[in-house]
Amino acid sequence: MTVLIDRIGDGARAERPRHPEKAHRPDQPAQRKPDWIRVRAPGSTPGFADTNRIIRDHKLVTVCEEARCPNIGECWDKKHATFLIMGDTCTRACAFCNVRTGLPEALDAAEPERVADAVAKLGLAHVVVTSVDRDDLADGGAGHFARTIAAIRVFSPATTIEVLTPDFLRKDGALEIVVAARPDVFNHNLETVPSKYLSVRPGARYFHSLRLLQQAKELDPTLFTKSGIMVGLGEERNEVLQVMDDLRSADVDFLTIGQYLQPTPKHHPVLRYVTPEEFASFATIGAARGFALVSSTPLTRSSHHAGEDFARLKAARLAKAQGATA
C-alpha cells in the first residue's frame, strides 16, 4: 500500500505529504521479494520494547524507523539503534529514500545531550549517528554533529562513535568541524554508481562525495573511513567494481554493499534482486582490492553490526601494522 499522507503531528504537518515531490508520480512496479530477502517482523521482545521506550522517552528519531530498515527487529532486540539527528525532514529528495522531505524545523539545541543520555541508557559500546541533509544550514549541520560527539564522550567515555554524514555540498569547512570532533569512524555513503546519480541521487555529486571521504582521511590519517552502495538499481557489475577502485583510491577502509529495497511504489523500482552468490563475489573482490573490511550481503546496511565490524576493522589495521614491522 502506498502511504502518501503522514498524519502524525498537529496542524499543517498532520496532512503534509511525506514525499511531496513523489506524491503525483505514477506507481512504480514492485517485484516479489526472493526468499533470501525475507526477515521476521519486529516483535515484542523485551530488548525491542526497552529500545523503543528509551527512544520515545528521549524524543529521538532513528534511521531504523524513518528509512524502514529491514533489520530493525534484530538490532532493537539487541538494544542497537542508529540515531538520526537534526530532525526528521531532509532537504534532498533522493529517489530511493523513505525519509520525509521538505523544509526542516530549527535545530534542537538539547538534542546532543538527549542522544548521549540514550546511548548511556542503552549501554552501547559502539554507536552510529547519522542525519538528514540540512542544506538550509550554513555548516550543513557539522557543528551539531560535533556537539553530539562531544556529549556522547561525556556521558559514555568508553563508547566508540561512528558518524554517517551527508555530503556537506558547498559547505566549506564543515568536514573539518566533524573530523576535529574525533569520531572513530567517518562514514559517507556513495549510495550508487556514477551513472545512476541523476535518477537516484540527483542532489548529490559522485566525485564530491568521493573527495569528501578522501579529505576525511587526509585530515586525520588515524580515522577509519567507510562508504556503502546499494545494488539492484540498474547498475552494471563493472560499474560496481569501478566504485571499489575509486574508493580504494580515496583510501577508504570499509565498504558495505546491500540490496536496494523499494520503500513505497512511488520510489525508484527494484530493477533486480542480486543473488547471495553475487554479493559473496563482491566481498571477495573487495578484499582483493585492498579494503580492510567488506560487508556484502542482501541485507547489509551501513550500521548493521557496526560494533562488531568496528572491532574487526581495528584488528585488521593492527595485523597490517604488525606485518609491516615484522
PyMOL commands that set and color helices and strands:
alter all, ss='L'
color gray80, all
select helices_A, chain A and resi 11-14+35-37+46-57+63-66+72-77+111-122+142-155+174-180+194-200+206-219+237-249+276-289+306-325
alter helices_A, ss='H'
color red, helices_A
select strands_A, chain A and resi 82-85+89-90+100-101+126-131+160-164+185-187+224-231+254-259+293-296
alter strands_A, ss='S'
color yellow, strands_A
deselect
rebuild
show_as cartoon
